[in-house]
Amino acid sequence: MIVSYKKLWYLLIDKKLKKADLKRMTGISPSTLANLTKDKNVSLEVLLKICDALHCNLCDIVESLPDPEPVSEQK
């Protein structure tokens, strides 16, 4: 499974917030924000801080997607 934070970015747009606002509201580090931007794993603690700041649930900011199918080699 892979993690996607697209929902988080759409929620920020809906609330007229920027990534810098999210960083300020939650106290997350620049590297954690970069990991979110790159759809990398972050701790549950960080996700809960974000939910608390944005008054939302986990399902509003993150979704899990199946791993992409590997391309099979043809011989």
Secondary structure, DSSP 8 states (H G I E B T S, - for coil): -EEE-HHHHHHHHHTT--HHHHHHHH---HHHHHHHHTT----HHHHHHHHHHHT--GGGT-EEE----------
